Amino acid sequence: NDQEDWKHFEDNFKDLHEEFFKQLKEKFPRLTHKDLKLCAYIKMNLSTKEIAPLMNISMRGVETHRYRLKKKLQIENDTSITAYLINFS
């Protein structure tokens, strides 16, 4: 069911932001499916508290994933991952 929900969400998100996933995958080919999911939630400007139940992980887990994702995306420490992804593409 989670897989179906994600697929439905991904299809709708792609309609709104067609190039977002494509450009992310091209620029950062090592991103996992879970990384891309988190990127989409962050681009939607969802908070850690809102993302946690959607990804079925704790708030601390979301914070850890955000930190690791920031490293994968090579984002400077003084740059917000939210601002980066909202302005990406």
N, CA, C and O atoms as a DFTB+ gen file, in Angstrom:
356 C
 N C O
     1  1       0.822      -1.197       0.000
     2  2       0.000       0.000       0.000
     3  2       0.867       1.263       0.000
     4  3       0.570       2.222      -0.713
     5  1       1.939       1.262       0.800
     6  2       2.852       2.405       0.802
     7  2       3.465       2.603      -0.576
     8  3       3.639       3.731      -1.036
     9  1       3.791       1.489      -1.230
    10  2       4.373       1.536      -2.579
    11  2       3.380       2.188      -3.546
    12  3       3.760       3.026      -4.364
    13  1       2.108       1.797      -3.445
    14  2       1.072       2.373      -4.310
    15  2       0.882       3.856      -4.024
    16  3       0.753       4.664      -4.944
    17  1       0.867       4.208      -2.732
    18  2       0.713       5.613      -2.340
    19  2       1.852       6.451      -2.893
    20  3       1.638       7.541      -3.424
    21  1       3.083       5.922      -2.759
    22  2       4.241       6.660      -3.263
    23  2       4.153       6.817      -4.773
    24  3       4.436       7.893      -5.300
    25  1       3.763       5.756      -5.478
    26  2       3.661       5.805      -6.942
    27  2       2.634       6.861      -7.348
    28  3       2.872       7.637      -8.273
    29  1       1.516       6.889      -6.671
    30  2       0.472       7.883      -6.957
    31  2       0.995       9.296      -6.693
    32  3       0.802      10.205      -7.500
    33  1       1.660       9.463      -5.547
    34  2       2.237      10.760      -5.202
    35  2       3.283      11.177      -6.242
    36  3       3.292      12.318      -6.703
    37  1       4.169      10.231      -6.605
    38  2       5.241      10.522      -7.554
    39  2       4.671      10.954      -8.903
    40  3       5.174      11.893      -9.519
    41  1       3.631      10.276      -9.356
    42  2       2.998      10.640     -10.641
    43  2       2.429      12.052     -10.582
    44  3       2.615      12.838     -11.511
    45  1       1.737      12.375      -9.496
    46  2       1.175      13.725      -9.347
    47  2       2.263      14.771      -9.219
    48  3       2.163      15.857      -9.790
    49  1       3.308      14.441      -8.464
    50  2       4.412      15.381      -8.280
    51  2       5.119      15.633      -9.609
    52  3       5.481      16.767      -9.921
    53  1       5.312      14.574     -10.385
    54  2       5.976      14.714     -11.692
    55  2       5.173      15.621     -12.622
    56  3       5.743      16.382     -13.404
    57  1       3.842      15.534     -12.528
    58  2       3.003      16.414     -13.344
    59  2       3.274      17.882     -13.017
    60  3       3.298      18.732     -13.907
    61  1       3.476      18.165     -11.741
    62  2       3.720      19.538     -11.313
    63  2       5.165      19.984     -11.529
    64  3       5.422      21.135     -11.882
    65  1       6.096      19.070     -11.316
    66  2       7.530      19.388     -11.391
    67  2       8.224      18.372     -12.299
    68  3       9.059      17.588     -11.847
    69  1       7.872      18.397     -13.565
    70  2       8.317      17.388     -14.527
    71  2       9.818      17.131     -14.501
    72  3      10.249      15.978     -14.490
    73  1      10.599      18.169     -14.491
    74  2      12.042      18.016     -14.635
    75  2      12.776      17.780     -13.315
    76  3      13.962      17.452     -13.322
    77  1      12.100      17.939     -12.202
    78  2      12.763      17.886     -10.900
    79  2      13.501      16.562     -10.678
    80  3      14.709      16.563     -10.438
    81  1      12.782      15.427     -10.756
    82  2      13.418      14.126     -10.524
    83  2      14.467      13.830     -11.590
    84  3      15.544      13.315     -11.288
    85  1      14.149      14.153     -12.814
    86  2      15.073      13.883     -13.927
    87  2      16.401      14.609     -13.694
    88  3      17.467      14.005     -13.811
    89  1      16.338      15.888     -13.369
    90  2      17.560      16.666     -13.158
    91  2      18.312      16.215     -11.903
    92  3      19.543      16.188     -11.891
    93  1      17.579      15.864     -10.857
    94  2      18.233      15.367      -9.643
    95  2      19.002      14.087      -9.945
    96  3      20.153      13.934      -9.536
    97  1      18.357      13.164     -10.666
    98  2      18.996      11.887     -10.996
    99  2      20.211      12.087     -11.900
   100  3      21.217      11.391     -11.759
   101  1      20.114      13.042     -12.831
   102  2      21.238      13.313     -13.734
   103  2      22.418      13.920     -12.976
   104  3      23.566      13.527     -13.184
   105  1      22.131      14.867     -12.107
   106  2      23.198      15.558     -11.393
   107  2      23.758      14.724     -10.242
   108  3      24.943      14.811      -9.920
   109  1      22.894      13.915      -9.624
   110  2      23.295      13.098      -8.468
   111  2      22.819      11.654      -8.672
   112  3      21.838      11.237      -8.057
   113  1      23.497      10.901      -9.519
   114  2      23.033       9.540      -9.856
   115  2      23.049       8.558      -8.683
   116  3      22.420       7.504      -8.769
   117  1      23.748       8.873      -7.596
   118  2      23.831       7.966      -6.453
   119  2      22.643       8.089      -5.497
   120  3      22.578       7.360      -4.507
   121  1      21.714       8.986      -5.772
   122  2      20.556       9.145      -4.889
   123  2      19.675       7.901      -4.941
   124  3      19.391       7.363      -6.011
   125  1      19.253       7.461      -3.770
   126  2      18.377       6.293      -3.681
   127  2      16.920       6.718      -3.864
   128  3      16.595       7.904      -3.914
   129  1      16.068       5.717      -3.963
   130  2      14.632       5.965      -4.074
   131  2      14.143       6.747      -2.851
   132  3      13.327       7.661      -2.969
   133  1      14.659       6.368      -1.673
   134  2      14.282       7.049      -0.427
   135  2      14.793       8.489      -0.404
   136  3      14.115       9.380       0.107
   137  1      15.985       8.717      -0.954
   138  2      16.532      10.075      -1.056
   139  2      15.625      10.946      -1.919
   140  3      15.324      12.088      -1.570
   141  1      15.198      10.396      -3.043
   142  2      14.337      11.149      -3.964
   143  2      12.990      11.472      -3.324
   144  3      12.427      12.548      -3.525
   145  1      12.495      10.525      -2.559
   146  2      11.234      10.729      -1.845
   147  2      11.384      11.893      -0.858
   148  3      10.524      12.772      -0.788
   149  1      12.475      11.889      -0.102
   150  2      12.719      12.969       0.856
   151  2      12.893      14.304       0.133
   152  3      12.395      15.329       0.599
   153  1      13.583      14.298      -0.984
   154  2      13.753      15.532      -1.773
   155  2      12.394      16.111      -2.173
   156  3      12.179      17.321      -2.099
   157  1      11.488      15.242      -2.592
   158  2      10.149      15.701      -2.993
   159  2       9.417      16.330      -1.811
   160  3       8.806      17.390      -1.947
   161  1       9.480      15.676      -0.650
   162  2       8.810      16.221       0.534
   163  2       9.429      17.551       0.948
   164  3       8.716      18.477       1.333
   165  1      10.739      17.645       0.870
   166  2      11.413      18.895       1.242
   167  2      11.049      19.995       0.246
   168  3      10.812      21.138       0.639
   169  1      11.005      19.649      -1.045
   170  2      10.643      20.642      -2.067
   171  2       9.229      21.170      -1.830
   172  3       8.926      22.321      -2.144
   173  1       8.370      20.318      -1.274
   174  2       7.003      20.736      -0.957
   175  2       6.967      21.566       0.322
   176  3       5.902      21.994       0.765
   177  1       8.142      21.788       0.909
   178  2       8.290      22.602       2.116
   179  2       7.605      21.974       3.331
   180  3       7.091      22.681       4.197
   181  1       7.604      20.639       3.387
   182  2       7.054      19.951       4.548
   183  2       8.083      19.960       5.669
   184  3       9.286      19.917       5.413
   185  1       7.619      20.016       6.892
   186  2       8.507      20.014       8.057
   187  2       8.931      18.587       8.385
   188  3       8.349      17.619       7.895
   189  1       9.948      18.482       9.219
   190  2      10.413      17.176       9.680
   191  2       9.261      16.426      10.353
   192  3       9.099      15.220      10.164
   193  1       8.475      17.145      11.128
   194  2       7.334      16.544      11.831
   195  2       6.301      15.990      10.846
   196  3       5.684      14.959      11.114
   197  1       6.109      16.663       9.714
   198  2       5.155      16.200       8.703
   199  2       5.720      15.048       7.875
   200  3       4.975      14.164       7.451
   201  1       7.024      15.055       7.647
   202  2       7.667      14.033       6.819
   203  2       7.760      12.690       7.537
   204  3       7.597      11.642       6.913
   205  1       8.021      12.714       8.845
   206  2       8.245      11.478       9.616
   207  2       7.163      10.416       9.405
   208  3       7.501       9.282       9.066
   209  1       5.871      10.732       9.591
   210  2       4.860       9.677       9.385
   211  2       4.732       9.251       7.922
   212  3       4.387       8.101       7.648
   213  1       5.001      10.150       6.985
   214  2       4.916       9.810       5.564
   215  2       5.983       8.794       5.170
   216  3       5.762       7.957       4.294
   217  1       7.147       8.875       5.828
   218  2       8.242       7.959       5.511
   219  2       8.324       6.808       6.511
   220  3       9.193       5.942       6.407
   221  1       7.411       6.810       7.476
   222  2       7.373       5.751       8.483
   223  2       8.645       5.667       9.313
   224  3       9.102       4.576       9.656
   225  1       9.214       6.823       9.634
   226  2      10.414       6.885      10.474
   227  2      10.228       7.978      11.522
   228  3       9.315       8.797      11.422
   229  1      11.096       7.982      12.520
   230  2      11.000       8.985      13.584
   231  2      11.461      10.351      13.074
   232  3      12.078      10.466      12.014
   233  1      11.147      11.369      13.853
   234  2      11.611      12.723      13.500
   235  2      13.136      12.748      13.485
   236  3      13.739      13.384      12.621
   237  1      13.752      12.066      14.427
   238  2      15.218      11.987      14.475
   239  2      15.749      11.299      13.218
   240  3      16.787      11.686      12.681
   241  1      15.035      10.286      12.758
   242  2      15.421       9.587      11.532
   243  2      15.365      10.515      10.316
   244  3      16.233      10.459       9.445
   245  1      14.345      11.360      10.266
   246  2      14.225      12.335       9.170
   247  2      15.384      13.323       9.233
   248  3      15.985      13.649       8.209
   249  1      15.696      13.798      10.436
   250  2      16.797      14.753      10.587
   251  2      18.123      14.138      10.138
   252  3      18.927      14.795       9.476
   253  1      18.342      12.882      10.500
   254  2      19.566      12.182      10.086
   255  2      19.607      12.023       8.571
   256  3      20.641      12.249       7.941
   257  1      18.476      11.635       7.995
   258  2      18.401      11.466       6.540
   259  2      18.626      12.800       5.820
   260  3      19.311      12.850       4.798
   261  1      18.049      13.872       6.354
   262  2      18.250      15.205       5.767
   263  2      19.734      15.586       5.793
   264  3      20.262      16.129       4.823
   265  1      20.390      15.298       6.906
   266  2      21.817      15.600       7.047
   267  2      22.630      14.831       6.009
   268  3      23.484      15.405       5.333
   269  1      22.365      13.539       5.887
   270  2      23.095      12.711       4.914
   271  2      22.785      13.126       3.479
   272  3      23.664      13.115       2.616
   273  1      21.537      13.491       3.234
   274  2      21.144      13.943       1.902
   275  2      21.865      15.238       1.536
   276  3      22.295      15.424       0.397
   277  1      21.988      16.113       2.501
   278  2      22.686      17.384       2.279
   279  2      24.129      17.122       1.847
   280  3      24.655      17.807       0.970
   281  1      24.761      16.129       2.465
   282  2      26.134      15.754       2.093
   283  2      26.169      15.184       0.676
   284  3      27.059      15.519      -0.106
   285  1      25.201      14.319       0.342
   286  2      25.145      13.723      -0.999
   287  2      24.950      14.790      -2.072
   288  3      25.488      14.687      -3.174
   289  1      24.175      15.814      -1.732
   290  2      23.892      16.890      -2.687
   291  2      24.992      17.951      -2.691
   292  3      24.937      18.916      -3.453
   293  1      25.987      17.757      -1.831
   294  2      27.142      18.665      -1.738
   295  2      26.703      20.108      -1.463
   296  3      27.186      21.051      -2.090
   297  1      25.781      20.252      -0.513
   298  2      25.265      21.563      -0.138
   299  2      26.124      22.113       0.997
   300  3      26.413      21.411       1.966
   301  1      26.524      23.358       0.867
   302  2      27.339      24.015       1.888
   303  2      26.598      24.058       3.223
   304  3      25.367      24.059       3.258
   305  1      27.352      24.094       4.314
   306  2      26.759      24.101       5.654
   307  2      25.847      25.292       5.897
   308  3      24.855      25.179       6.617
   309  1      26.177      26.434       5.302
   310  2      25.371      27.636       5.544
   311  2      24.156      27.747       4.621
   312  3      23.416      28.729       4.685
   313  1      23.949      26.747       3.764
   314  2      22.818      26.754       2.836
   315  2      21.746      25.790       3.323
   316  3      22.047      24.664       3.720
   317  1      20.515      26.229       3.291
   318  2      19.379      25.395       3.691
   319  2      19.061      24.384       2.593
   320  3      18.990      24.740       1.417
   321  1      18.871      23.129       2.980
   322  2      18.505      22.103       1.995
   323  2      17.125      22.405       1.416
   324  3      16.860      22.122       0.248
   325  1      16.256      22.977       2.233
   326  2      14.919      23.342       1.756
   327  2      15.013      24.411       0.669
   328  3      14.411      24.270      -0.396
   329  1      15.754      25.461       0.930
   330  2      15.923      26.526      -0.068
   331  2      16.573      25.981      -1.334
   332  3      16.176      26.332      -2.445
   333  1      17.574      25.120      -1.161
   334  2      18.271      24.546      -2.304
   335  2      17.304      23.756      -3.189
   336  3      17.287      23.941      -4.406
   337  1      16.500      22.876      -2.583
   338  2      15.605      22.032      -3.367
   339  2      14.416      22.805      -3.945
   340  3      13.950      22.503      -5.044
   341  1      13.933      23.792      -3.207
   342  2      12.828      24.593      -3.735
   343  2      13.272      25.341      -4.992
   344  3      12.500      25.496      -5.938
   345  1      14.519      25.800      -4.992
   346  2      15.046      26.549      -6.135
   347  2      15.710      25.674      -7.189
   348  3      16.118      26.169      -8.240
   349  1      15.821      24.382      -6.917
   350  2      16.472      23.454      -7.842
   351  2      15.564      23.246      -9.053
   352  3      14.347      23.115      -8.925
   353  1      16.190      23.219     -10.231
   354  2      15.531      22.918     -11.503
   355  2      14.751      24.052     -12.088
   356  3      14.157      23.906     -13.156
